[in-house]
């Protein structure tokens, strides 16, 4: 699963690399208000893409959802790349 934060910062080369290996990527668009599922069962990994926003800025609308998803990945032992 890919967490995308900004409309102009997609997975890009990472998506191309994964596609060349036949991997299917599910992208959750925080910039569109999308949320990750309540469980990450079935996902091999979680990738959190970059953003122009500061990680500690609580005024960012998707920040709580990002933290929830990262905690979920830790709880369910899903590897994270960010």
Buried (B, 14 or more C-beta within 10 A) or exposed (E): BBBBBBEEEBBEEBBEEBEEEEEEEEBBBBBEEEBBEEEBEEBEEBBBBEBEBEEEEEEBEBBEBBEEBBEBBEEEEBEEEE
